[in-house]
Amino acid sequence: MRTSQPHTRVLRGDGKYINLILKTGHLFVCKGCCCGHVERGHPPVPEELFHNEWERRKLRHRLHLTIGGCLGPCPLSNVVLLNFDGTNLWFQSFNTEWQVLTLYDYIEAMLAANRLLPVPEALRPFVFNFYAWQAQQSAQVIGDVPVTDTPASLEAVVAPILVLSHADTDLLVVRRVRELLPADFPAVRPLPLE
């Protein structure tokens, strides 16, 4: 049995009242001036997969999907913005099926929990901040820090170390070394260059 989504009544500009279903989230997939334009050297955006999974998982009444328009951080290519319960989570280089499926699994887990959850480990290398004011908020969501624990100041938020490499062996070494680092060491994230 499906539970009813909360609604609100909105008076439209033409004087007509509209019952509007309130969403928990909104997923924006960039397909603007750069993202998905293979003729400019960018990988294709898996837009059909984004839409089909959204339909298949029946997320329409809880999560809105928008594909198209430039989201802004063009140098990163294939950008996705998830606004969930008022928190913005930015992802870059979303080119593959496993990324899209993992993102939807993450969204469904948050909808089931009815709260924001930490970003899954597999997606963390693709998370970035686009706004200066969002640095503190994203630091809480990316890791295992509970969302309710707020650092006293932005100085308490330590930027992660990103290791970029073409060699898979380099990335495997970084993953192994992370296990040996002290607990208070900044996050180290390996990311393949493609």
N, CA and C of each residue as an Amber inpcrd file, in Angstrom:
protein
   582
   0.8360000  -1.1850000   0.0000000   0.0000000   0.0000000   0.0000000
   0.8770000   1.2430000   0.0000000   0.6160000   2.1480000  -0.9080000
   1.4020000   3.3640000  -1.0080000   0.8400000   4.4340000  -0.0850000
   1.7440000   5.0850000   0.6500000   1.2990000   6.1640000   1.5230000
   1.1740000   7.4410000   0.7110000   0.2790000   8.2870000   1.1290000
   0.0280000   9.5340000   0.4270000   1.1660000  10.5210000   0.6800000
   1.6020000  11.1750000  -0.3820000   2.6340000  12.1990000  -0.2640000
   1.9960000  13.4890000   0.2400000   2.7430000  14.2770000   1.0130000
   2.1910000  15.5610000   1.4590000   1.9470000  16.4950000   0.2700000
   0.8950000  17.2670000   0.3790000   0.5140000  18.2150000  -0.6640000
   0.4740000  19.6210000  -0.0830000   0.4700000  20.5810000  -0.9600000
   0.2210000  21.9630000  -0.5780000  -0.6300000  22.5920000  -1.6730000
  -1.3660000  23.6150000  -1.3050000  -2.1650000  24.3410000  -2.3000000
  -1.4380000  25.6240000  -2.6460000  -1.3060000  25.8660000  -3.9440000
  -0.6110000  27.0570000  -4.4280000  -1.5630000  27.8390000  -5.3190000
  -1.6500000  29.1370000  -5.0660000  -2.4670000  30.0000000  -5.9140000
  -1.6120000  30.4450000  -7.0920000  -1.9480000  29.9460000  -8.2670000
  -1.2110000  30.2580000  -9.4810000  -1.5110000  31.6920000  -9.9180000
  -0.6580000  32.2340000 -10.7730000  -0.8090000  33.6080000 -11.2470000
  -2.1250000  33.8910000 -11.9400000  -2.7590000  32.8620000 -12.5060000
  -4.0410000  33.0550000 -13.1950000  -5.2340000  32.9440000 -12.2480000
  -4.9700000  32.8260000 -10.9330000  -6.0420000  32.7760000  -9.9480000
  -6.5510000  31.3840000  -9.6340000  -5.9880000  30.3620000 -10.2330000
  -6.4320000  28.9940000 -10.0090000  -5.5680000  28.3400000  -8.9290000
  -6.2260000  27.6430000  -7.9760000  -5.4940000  26.8940000  -6.9560000
  -5.0490000  25.5480000  -7.5190000  -3.8190000  25.1820000  -7.2370000
  -3.2370000  23.9290000  -7.7010000  -2.7820000  23.1260000  -6.4870000
  -3.1620000  21.8430000  -6.4390000  -2.6310000  20.9410000  -5.4150000
  -1.2770000  20.4430000  -5.8950000  -0.2490000  20.7180000  -5.1410000
   1.1130000  20.3850000  -5.5240000   1.6680000  19.3270000  -4.5790000
   2.1660000  18.2250000  -5.1480000   2.8010000  17.1810000  -4.3390000
   4.1710000  17.6840000  -3.9100000   4.4510000  17.6410000  -2.6170000
   5.7470000  18.0790000  -2.1020000   6.7700000  16.9660000  -2.2840000
   7.8980000  17.3040000  -2.8670000   8.9650000  16.3340000  -3.1410000
   9.9870000  16.3480000  -2.0100000  10.6470000  15.2160000  -1.8310000
  11.7450000  15.1190000  -0.8750000  13.0500000  15.5140000  -1.5360000
  13.1370000  15.3170000  -2.8540000  14.3810000  15.6200000  -3.5490000
  14.1700000  15.9910000  -4.9950000  15.2710000  16.4630000  -5.5920000
  15.2720000  16.8440000  -7.0030000  16.6330000  16.4630000  -7.5610000
  16.6350000  15.6960000  -8.6360000  17.8630000  15.2620000  -9.2820000
  18.0070000  16.0150000 -10.6040000  19.0850000  16.8010000 -10.7050000
  19.3800000  17.5640000 -11.9150000  20.5380000  16.8870000 -12.6370000
  20.3640000  16.5950000 -13.9080000  21.4130000  15.9910000 -14.7280000
  21.7700000  17.0050000 -15.8080000  23.0180000  17.4480000 -15.8030000
  23.4540000  18.4720000 -16.7530000  23.5510000  17.8910000 -18.1600000
  22.9590000  18.5820000 -19.0870000  23.0620000  18.2610000 -20.5150000
  23.0560000  19.6090000 -21.2160000  23.9960000  20.4680000 -20.7850000
  24.0040000  21.8410000 -21.2650000  25.0620000  22.1090000 -22.3020000
  25.8520000  23.1380000 -22.0420000  26.8060000  23.6140000 -23.0520000
  28.0080000  22.6940000 -23.2240000  28.3580000  21.8950000 -22.2150000
  29.5400000  21.0170000 -22.3030000  29.1960000  19.5510000 -22.0420000
  28.4950000  19.2900000 -20.9680000  28.2300000  17.9130000 -20.5460000
  27.5330000  17.1210000 -21.6540000  28.1030000  15.9680000 -21.9560000
  27.5150000  15.0830000 -22.9460000  27.8520000  15.4010000 -24.3870000
  28.5450000  16.4880000 -24.6310000  28.8870000  16.8700000 -26.0060000
  30.1710000  16.1620000 -26.4210000  30.0100000  14.9940000 -27.0330000
  31.1590000  14.1690000 -27.4230000  32.0200000  14.8570000 -28.4830000
  31.4220000  15.7080000 -29.2930000  32.1950000  16.4170000 -30.3160000
  33.1830000  17.4070000 -29.6990000  32.9890000  17.7360000 -28.4090000
  33.9120000  18.6190000 -27.6880000  34.8250000  17.8370000 -26.7460000
  34.7770000  16.5200000 -26.8500000  35.6640000  15.6890000 -26.0340000
  35.0830000  15.2340000 -24.7120000  33.8040000  15.4820000 -24.4800000
  33.1550000  15.0520000 -23.2420000  32.4670000  13.7060000 -23.4660000
  32.4590000  12.8370000 -22.4510000  31.7380000  11.5670000 -22.5960000
  30.2290000  11.8190000 -22.7050000  29.4840000  10.9060000 -23.3070000
  28.0320000  11.0840000 -23.3850000  27.3840000  10.9890000 -22.0050000
  26.3010000  11.7290000 -21.8270000  25.5100000  11.6570000 -20.5950000
  24.5380000  10.4890000 -20.7440000  24.4900000   9.5700000 -19.7680000
  23.5520000   8.4390000 -19.8670000  22.1250000   8.8590000 -19.5200000
  21.5920000   9.8300000 -20.2880000  20.2980000  10.4210000 -19.9360000
  19.1400000   9.4330000 -20.0240000  19.1780000   8.5170000 -20.9820000
  18.1060000   7.5250000 -21.0880000  18.0850000   6.6330000 -19.8480000
  19.2540000   6.2530000 -19.3600000  19.3430000   5.4290000 -18.1530000
  18.8220000   6.1950000 -16.9390000  19.2020000   7.4810000 -16.8080000
  18.6920000   8.2970000 -15.6990000  17.1670000   8.2910000 -15.7140000
  16.5680000   8.5280000 -16.8760000  15.1100000   8.5990000 -16.9680000
  14.4580000   7.2330000 -16.7490000  14.9880000   6.1950000 -17.3890000
  14.3880000   4.8610000 -17.2660000  14.4280000   4.3440000 -15.8310000
  15.5400000   4.5720000 -15.1380000  15.6370000   4.1280000 -13.7360000
  14.6800000   4.9090000 -12.8510000  14.5370000   6.1880000 -13.1020000
  13.6150000   7.0290000 -12.3480000  12.1840000   6.5160000 -12.5130000
  11.8310000   6.1590000 -13.7510000  10.5010000   5.5980000 -14.0200000
  10.3530000   4.2080000 -13.4060000  11.3460000   3.3430000 -13.6400000
  11.2780000   1.9550000 -13.1690000  11.1450000   1.8860000 -11.6440000
  11.8320000   2.7700000 -10.9580000  11.8090000   2.7670000  -9.4880000
  10.6290000   3.5550000  -8.9190000   9.8140000   4.1130000  -9.8060000
   8.5970000   4.8370000  -9.4090000   8.8960000   5.9550000  -8.3980000
   9.8300000   6.8060000  -8.7540000  10.2620000   7.8820000  -7.8610000
   9.5650000   9.2150000  -8.1340000   8.7180000   9.2670000  -9.1410000
   8.1060000  10.5120000  -9.5990000   7.4980000  11.3620000  -8.4770000
   6.8080000  10.7490000  -7.5400000   6.1100000  11.5170000  -6.5060000
   7.0020000  11.9190000  -5.3350000   8.2260000  11.3930000  -5.2870000
   9.1210000  11.7290000  -4.1680000  10.3680000  12.4680000  -4.6140000
  10.7670000  12.2540000  -5.8710000  11.9950000  12.8520000  -6.3980000
  11.7190000  13.3410000  -7.8120000  11.9460000  14.6170000  -8.0440000
  11.7580000  15.1390000  -9.3980000  13.0610000  14.9790000 -10.1670000
  12.9690000  14.6910000 -11.4550000  14.1330000  14.5310000 -12.3210000
  14.1000000  15.5990000 -13.4070000  15.2060000  16.3220000 -13.5400000
  15.3580000  17.3080000 -14.6040000  16.6430000  17.0040000 -15.3540000
  16.5300000  16.7560000 -16.6530000  17.6940000  16.5220000 -17.5050000
  17.7570000  17.6630000 -18.5060000  18.8580000  18.4100000 -18.4790000
  19.0250000  19.4870000 -19.4410000  19.4590000  20.7730000 -18.7850000
  20.0330000  21.6400000 -19.5610000  20.4750000  22.9290000 -19.0650000
  21.8120000  22.8390000 -18.3590000  22.5650000  23.9080000 -18.4250000
  23.8970000  23.9450000 -17.8170000  23.7800000  24.1760000 -16.3140000
  24.4440000  23.3420000 -15.5290000  24.4540000  23.4930000 -14.0760000
  25.6290000  24.3410000 -13.5920000  26.5850000  24.6300000 -14.4660000
  27.6360000  25.5650000 -14.0960000  29.0700000  25.0960000 -14.0970000
  29.4380000  24.0770000 -13.3470000  30.8650000  23.7180000 -13.2640000
  31.3350000  22.9290000 -14.4860000  31.3780000  23.6010000 -15.6290000
  31.6550000  22.9610000 -16.9260000  32.9650000  22.1760000 -17.0000000
  34.0700000  22.6320000 -16.3870000  35.3220000  21.8710000 -16.5280000
  35.2480000  20.4440000 -15.9760000  34.2750000  20.1630000 -15.1070000
  34.1890000  18.8310000 -14.4940000  33.4810000  17.8230000 -15.3880000
  32.5900000  18.2500000 -16.2260000  31.9160000  17.4010000 -17.2070000
  30.9800000  16.3630000 -16.5880000  29.8260000  16.2440000 -17.1910000
  28.7750000  15.2970000 -16.7890000  28.4520000  15.4250000 -15.3020000
  27.9850000  16.6120000 -14.9700000  27.6850000  16.9910000 -13.5910000
  26.2520000  16.6050000 -13.2420000  26.0790000  16.1510000 -12.0060000
  24.7670000  15.7980000 -11.4700000  24.6220000  16.5100000 -10.1310000
  23.4710000  17.1150000  -9.9110000  23.1750000  17.7770000  -8.6410000
  21.9720000  17.0850000  -8.0200000  22.1570000  16.5830000  -6.8090000
  21.0540000  15.9950000  -6.0530000  20.7170000  16.9340000  -4.9120000
  19.5060000  17.4760000  -4.9410000  19.0150000  18.2480000  -3.8080000
  18.1070000  17.3090000  -3.0360000  18.5470000  16.9360000  -1.8410000
  17.7610000  16.0110000  -1.0280000  17.4720000  16.6610000   0.3110000
  16.2140000  16.8500000   0.5980000  15.7760000  17.4120000   1.8660000
  16.4990000  18.7210000   2.1740000  16.7180000  19.5270000   1.1300000
  17.3350000  20.8360000   1.3010000  18.8510000  20.8560000   1.2510000
  19.4900000  19.7130000   1.0840000  20.9520000  19.6400000   1.0030000
  21.3670000  19.3780000  -0.4390000  22.3270000  20.1550000  -0.9270000
  22.8420000  19.9750000  -2.2850000  24.0530000  19.0610000  -2.2760000
  24.0020000  18.0100000  -3.0850000  25.1360000  17.1070000  -3.2730000
  25.5100000  17.1470000  -4.7490000  26.7500000  17.5480000  -5.0280000
  27.2420000  17.6650000  -6.3980000  28.1100000  16.4680000  -6.7410000
  27.9130000  15.9190000  -7.9360000  28.7090000  14.8000000  -8.4420000
  29.2400000  15.1900000  -9.8220000  30.4340000  14.6900000 -10.1680000
  31.0220000  14.9770000 -11.4720000  31.4570000  13.6850000 -12.1440000
  31.6720000  13.7660000 -13.4340000  32.1230000  12.6230000 -14.2450000
  31.1650000  11.4390000 -14.1620000  29.8620000  11.7140000 -14.2030000
  28.8580000  10.6520000 -14.1840000  28.6460000  10.1470000 -15.6050000
  29.4500000   9.1310000 -15.9720000  29.4860000   8.6420000 -17.3450000
  29.0210000   7.2010000 -17.4880000  28.9010000   6.4660000 -16.3820000
  28.7110000   5.0160000 -16.4740000  27.4050000   4.5540000 -15.8400000
  26.9950000   3.3690000 -16.2490000  25.7680000   2.7660000 -15.7240000
  25.8680000   2.5090000 -14.2280000  27.0110000   1.9750000 -13.7550000
  27.1210000   1.6450000 -12.3300000  26.9810000   2.8920000 -11.4630000
  27.4620000   4.0570000 -11.9420000  27.3270000   5.2860000 -11.1630000
  25.8570000   5.6790000 -11.0270000  25.1350000   5.6140000 -12.1260000
  23.7190000   5.9900000 -12.1110000  22.9350000   5.0460000 -11.2040000
  23.1660000   3.7480000 -11.3330000  22.4440000   2.7720000 -10.5060000
  22.7920000   2.9340000  -9.0320000  24.0640000   3.1840000  -8.7290000
  24.4830000   3.3850000  -7.3360000  23.8510000   4.6490000  -6.7690000
  23.7650000   5.7020000  -7.5780000  23.1290000   6.9380000  -7.1280000
  21.6570000   6.7030000  -6.8150000  20.9510000   5.9960000  -7.6820000
  19.5380000   5.7120000  -7.4180000  19.3650000   4.7930000  -6.2060000
  20.2580000   3.8360000  -6.0040000  20.2040000   3.0010000  -4.7960000
  20.3570000   3.8690000  -3.5500000  21.2790000   4.8230000  -3.6160000
  21.5220000   5.7610000  -2.5120000  20.2740000   6.6070000  -2.2470000
  19.6710000   7.1190000  -3.3030000  18.4550000   7.9250000  -3.1570000
  17.3390000   7.1010000  -2.5270000  17.1520000   5.8660000  -2.9980000
  16.1020000   5.0120000  -2.4280000  16.3740000   4.6970000  -0.9600000
  17.6290000   4.5090000  -0.5990000  17.9680000   4.2540000   0.8090000
  17.6160000   5.4700000   1.6660000  17.8890000   6.6710000   1.1570000
  17.5480000   7.8820000   1.9110000  16.0390000   8.0660000   2.0050000
  15.3220000   7.7720000   0.9350000  13.8650000   7.8740000   0.9790000
  13.2890000   6.8920000   1.9920000  13.8450000   5.6780000   2.0450000
  13.3790000   4.6740000   3.0080000  13.6960000   5.1000000   4.4400000
  14.8730000   5.7050000   4.6370000  15.2790000   6.1540000   5.9760000
  14.6250000   7.4810000   6.3440000  14.0800000   8.1630000   5.3360000
  13.4540000   9.4690000   5.5170000  14.4260000  10.4950000   6.0990000
  15.6920000  10.4050000   5.6460000  16.7030000  11.3650000   6.0880000
  17.9190000  11.2790000   5.1730000  18.7600000  12.2700000   5.2760000
  20.0060000  12.3010000   4.5270000  20.9720000  11.2820000   5.1050000
  21.6240000  10.5140000   4.2450000  22.6100000   9.5110000   4.6600000
  23.9640000   9.8670000   4.0560000  25.0660000   9.3490000   4.6320000
  26.3790000   9.5870000   4.0290000  26.4370000   9.0330000   2.6050000
  27.1960000   9.7070000   1.7650000  27.3710000   9.2690000   0.3790000
  28.0600000   7.9110000   0.3830000  27.5940000   6.9460000  -0.4060000
  28.2490000   5.6370000  -0.4670000  29.7180000   5.7700000  -0.8840000
  30.5380000   4.8920000  -0.3450000  31.9820000   4.9080000  -0.6130000
  32.2870000   4.9460000  -2.1110000  31.5620000   4.1830000  -2.8990000
  31.8350000   4.1050000  -4.3410000  31.6270000   5.4400000  -5.0540000
  30.7440000   6.2950000  -4.5230000  30.4600000   7.5780000  -5.1710000
  31.2790000   8.7340000  -4.6120000  31.9430000   8.5410000  -3.4870000
  32.6720000   9.6390000  -2.8430000  33.7340000  10.2920000  -3.7230000
  34.4590000   9.5470000  -4.5640000  35.4540000  10.2180000  -5.4110000
  34.8470000  11.2080000  -6.4090000  33.5490000  11.1470000  -6.6170000
  32.8960000  11.9900000  -7.6150000  32.1710000  13.1860000  -6.9950000
  32.2240000  13.3050000  -5.6650000  31.5580000  14.3970000  -4.9600000
  32.4680000  15.6250000  -4.9620000  31.8700000  16.7960000  -5.1460000
  32.6280000  18.0440000  -5.0440000  31.7270000  19.1410000  -4.5020000
  32.3410000  20.2260000  -4.0430000  31.6090000  21.4090000  -3.6020000
  31.6300000  22.4300000  -4.7210000  30.5150000  23.0590000  -4.9630000
  30.4550000  24.1070000  -5.9740000  30.3080000  25.4780000  -5.3340000
  29.7970000  25.5250000  -4.1110000  29.5720000  26.7900000  -3.4260000
  30.4390000  26.8720000  -2.1810000  31.0090000  28.0410000  -1.9240000
  31.8540000  28.2370000  -0.7440000  31.0650000  27.9920000   0.5420000
  29.8180000  28.4290000   0.5820000  29.0150000  28.2820000   1.7860000
  28.6080000  26.8380000   2.0460000  28.8030000  25.9730000   1.0640000
  28.3720000  24.5860000   1.1950000  29.4770000  23.6730000   1.7170000
  30.6980000  24.1490000   1.8630000  31.8280000  23.2950000   2.2490000
  31.5650000  22.5620000   3.5590000  31.0580000  23.2580000   4.5450000
  30.7980000  22.6360000   5.8450000  29.7130000  21.5750000   5.7280000
  28.6500000  21.8840000   5.0290000  27.5370000  20.9530000   4.8660000
  27.9820000  19.6830000   4.1540000  28.7320000  19.7970000   3.0770000
  29.1500000  18.6260000   2.3110000  30.1170000  17.7580000   3.0750000
  30.9700000  18.3590000   3.8800000  31.9160000  17.5700000   4.6660000
  31.1690000  16.6190000   5.5930000  30.0040000  17.0230000   6.0660000
  29.2160000  16.1700000   6.9460000  28.5570000  15.0310000   6.1840000
  28.1740000  15.2670000   4.9510000  27.4130000  14.2890000   4.1820000
  28.3130000  13.2660000   3.5050000  29.5030000  13.6830000   3.0840000
  30.3780000  12.7940000   2.3250000  30.8800000  11.6510000   3.1880000
  31.3090000  11.9560000   4.3950000  31.8890000  10.9290000   5.2500000
  30.8700000  10.3060000   6.1650000  31.3620000   9.6620000   7.1910000
  30.4910000   8.9840000   8.1370000  30.1130000   9.8770000   9.3120000
  30.3820000  11.1750000   9.2030000  30.0170000  12.1010000  10.2620000
  28.5060000  12.2690000  10.2360000  27.8260000  12.0770000  11.3690000
  26.3790000  12.2810000  11.3710000  26.0400000  13.7050000  10.9420000
  24.9640000  13.8610000  10.2230000  24.5900000  15.1600000   9.6820000
  24.2890000  16.1580000  10.7860000  23.8990000  15.6910000  11.9640000
  23.5720000  16.6020000  13.0510000  24.8110000  17.1500000  13.7500000
  25.9860000  16.5500000  13.5630000  27.2130000  17.0430000  14.1820000
  27.8000000  18.1450000  13.3230000  27.7760000  19.3720000  13.8270000
  28.2750000  20.5070000  13.0730000  29.5930000  20.9790000  13.6640000
  30.6690000  21.0610000  12.8550000  31.9200000  21.5980000  13.3650000
  31.7290000  23.0330000  13.8340000  32.5160000  23.4580000  14.8260000
  32.3830000  24.7960000  15.3870000  32.6930000  25.8750000  14.3540000
  33.5820000  25.6080000  13.4200000  33.9280000  26.6020000  12.4120000
  34.3580000  25.8930000  11.1360000  34.5190000  26.6500000  10.0760000
  34.9630000  26.0650000   8.8180000  36.3980000  25.5750000   8.9020000
  37.2060000  26.0800000   9.8690000  38.5690000  25.5780000  10.0400000
  38.5640000  24.1040000  10.4110000  37.4710000  23.6340000  11.0130000
  37.3900000  22.2320000  11.4300000  37.1660000  21.2940000  10.2410000
  36.7860000  21.8490000   9.0980000  36.5590000  21.0320000   7.9130000
  37.8730000  20.9360000   7.1390000  38.4180000  19.7300000   7.0300000
  39.6840000  19.5210000   6.3310000  39.3850000  19.0100000   4.9280000
  39.9800000  19.6540000   3.9450000  39.7560000  19.2450000   2.5590000
  40.3890000  17.8880000   2.3070000  39.7290000  17.0340000   1.5480000
  40.3120000  15.7270000   1.2330000  41.4800000  15.8640000   0.2600000
  42.3260000  14.8560000   0.2400000  43.4370000  14.7900000  -0.7040000
  42.9770000  13.9280000  -1.8680000  43.0820000  14.4590000  -3.0620000
  42.6380000  13.7500000  -4.2540000  43.8640000  13.3160000  -5.0450000
  43.9690000  12.0140000  -5.3280000  45.0810000  11.4680000  -6.1040000
  44.5400000  11.0870000  -7.4820000  45.0530000  11.7570000  -8.5140000
  44.6250000  11.5080000  -9.8880000  45.7050000  10.7230000 -10.6120000
  45.3120000   9.6830000 -11.3420000  46.2980000   8.8860000 -12.0600000
  45.6490000   8.1440000 -13.2230000  46.4620000   7.9020000 -14.2550000
  46.0300000   7.0640000 -15.3750000  46.2670000   5.5870000 -15.0690000
  47.1410000   5.3020000 -14.1120000  47.5450000   3.9210000 -13.8270000
  46.6700000   3.3110000 -12.7380000  46.0410000   2.1980000 -13.0550000
  45.2090000   1.4930000 -12.0710000  46.0270000   1.0610000 -10.8650000
  47.2900000   0.6990000 -11.0870000  48.1310000   0.2490000  -9.9670000
  48.3520000   1.3700000  -8.9650000  48.5030000   2.6120000  -9.4460000
  48.6370000   3.7510000  -8.5320000  47.4040000   3.8620000  -7.6370000
  46.2390000   3.7260000  -8.2520000  44.9900000   3.8700000  -7.5070000
  44.8100000   2.7390000  -6.5020000  45.2260000   1.5370000  -6.8640000
  45.1560000   0.4090000  -5.9310000  46.0840000   0.6230000  -4.7460000
  47.2740000   1.1590000  -4.9970000  48.2220000   1.4420000  -3.9150000
  47.6340000   2.4730000  -2.9600000  47.0230000   3.5220000  -3.4990000
  46.4220000   4.5520000  -2.6510000  45.3260000   3.9470000  -1.7830000
  44.5150000   3.0770000  -2.3550000  43.4500000   2.4370000  -1.5690000
  44.0300000   1.6210000  -0.4110000  45.1280000   0.9150000  -0.6610000
  45.7820000   0.1130000   0.3930000  46.4070000   1.0070000   1.4620000
  47.0550000   2.0770000   1.0270000  47.7320000   2.9770000   1.9610000
  46.7290000   3.6610000   2.8810000  45.5370000   3.9640000   2.3720000
  44.5230000   4.6320000   3.2040000  44.2540000   3.8670000   4.4870000
  44.3050000   2.5400000   4.4210000  44.0380000   1.7110000   5.6040000
  45.1140000   1.8750000   6.6720000  46.2960000   2.3150000   6.2820000
  47.4170000   2.4510000   7.2130000  47.5360000   3.8480000   7.8100000
  46.7710000   4.7910000   7.3080000  46.8730000   6.1720000   7.7700000
  46.1950000   6.3470000   9.1260000  46.6740000   7.3000000   9.9400000
  46.0320000   7.5620000  11.2310000  44.5810000   8.0060000  11.0430000
  43.7740000   7.7890000  12.0440000  42.3420000   8.0990000  11.9700000
  42.0890000   9.5850000  11.7210000  42.9670000  10.4610000  12.2430000
  42.7460000  11.8980000  12.0910000  43.3640000  12.4690000  10.8080000
  43.8910000  11.6010000   9.9450000  44.4850000  12.0300000   8.6800000
  43.3660000  12.4320000   7.7220000  43.5600000  13.5110000   6.9380000
  42.5110000  13.9050000   5.9790000  42.1800000  12.7650000   5.0120000
  40.9580000  12.7630000   4.5320000  40.5180000  11.7290000   3.5890000
  41.3880000  11.7530000   2.3340000  41.7540000  10.5720000   1.8510000
  42.5310000  10.4340000   0.6180000  41.6630000   9.6750000  -0.3720000
  41.4320000  10.2940000  -1.5360000  40.5470000   9.6840000  -2.5270000
  41.2820000   9.4880000  -3.8470000  41.3980000   8.2390000  -4.3110000
  41.9770000   8.0000000  -5.6360000  40.9110000   8.1770000  -6.7180000
  41.2860000   8.7780000  -7.8350000  40.3430000   8.9980000  -8.9250000
  41.0480000   8.7480000 -10.2540000  40.4930000   7.8610000 -11.0880000
  41.1300000   7.5850000 -12.3810000  40.9380000   8.7400000 -13.3600000
  41.9630000   9.0200000 -14.1130000  41.8630000   9.9830000 -15.2080000
  41.4480000   9.2170000 -16.4500000  40.4260000   9.6700000 -17.1080000
  39.9590000   8.9760000 -18.3120000  40.0360000   9.8860000 -19.5020000
